[in-house]
């Protein structure tokens, strides 16, 4: 066996072992909603769907580990990490869809859509009336979004793999290594994340939300997911205190873990040097000031109502959450508002947060590059300049490689977006509706103007599903993993023919 062939075989074994390890434990996640049968024992007959799915996940995991032929974890490189991430997300979505299918709540395509929306923290749904499905399924949707917001890399590093999985961490698009020890970084992120969820639950409960609703909305707000236990989302409560708490949770979810850690340590000086928070908050505030005056007399009677409704929708869009306090289908009479929400969904939250989109870090870096390029152009003296940008407690210097990676990402992003919009247009939807809905899907938001529905053509359902998946994994890791798999399979096939 050649050296390169042995590397390929080793890579496949590492992938199989780690995917198997994850799905052996994934069965426990599938069983979590059954804890709520203590409060809702009348739903016991729905437990079978979760038990069957958990058993299949466990068997699958054990089989993968046995096929791998190894008995312990090995160091994961970025190459193996990309493939592990791709397979982990695909199979997680598949097994998470099974309870909906087994209990005949959704068909296959609808269930895959719902699970994808959950794990990618999008929030678009195939369920027309959430009050008519069992509560343990509502818990399952919230659980998917909460764990999906953290990502499998964080979960596996903090619990199953440890420091050997640094390649997995990088492959899922994480750049905030807040401590030198990658496992400790992952654990701290989970502590921060869980602490905020507990805080959110009590804050919503105290504000007037029933405990069951508070539990679910705390998880999905922090995950910037948007799944709700009410058909009218947050707007159904019509409670200003609840809306304020929810806005705060959405901002927490859209803030990068490295920035959270900086605040937890009390390093205010470093926090103030980070451009992302300033850009996110100022954009949300300025867009609210731009949009809400236009709503008065068109959608709302008073300035206070216009400001309240507009602010919530703006924050929900830019943080990628997808909660709403209005029926957005009524905003068709207000094209400016829909256009602004579409753009904000594209911009997204901060890097290493639970939000999607282009990310504030990339936009901040691009803005700095453009600014200093113009300054240097008009400056009569040639200056060798180092452009710094802060990420958490660390300062980085913008280099050509960083700019190149961002431009490649922007290019792939917009190509994918326009393809998705074109497909929706081909089904007869208007340009504004197609742009809005696909932006919501690909950027992991979940706001809808009514285009997403269970009776959509299969092509529309799968276009939105693929858009959610591509957006969550940010394109590059998927392309890299597919190319890696194809190349390795060619080597294995060619060697077997000799």
FENGIHU-V91589 format. One line per field, one symbol per residue. phi: phi as a letter, one per 20 degrees, with the letter a starting at -180 (. if undefined). Layout:
phi: ???
This chain:
phi: .fffffffffffffffffffffefefgfffeggfgfffecffegfefgfffffffffffgffffffffmdcbfdfdefffffffgffffffffffffggfffelecegffffgffffffeleofceefcffddgfffffffffgffffffnfffffffcddnffdffffffeneceefcgefffgffffffgffffffgfgffffffoeggfffffffffffelenfcecfelfffflcfffffffgffffffeeffffgfffffmefffgfeffggfffffffffffffefffefnedcedffffffffgfffffffemenfbdcefffefecggfffffffffffmeefmdeednfnffffffffffffffffffeffdfdeddedbecmeddcdfcgfffffffffgffgfffffffffffffenffffffffffffffemeofcdoffbfefggffgfffffgfffffelmfffffffffffffffffffffef
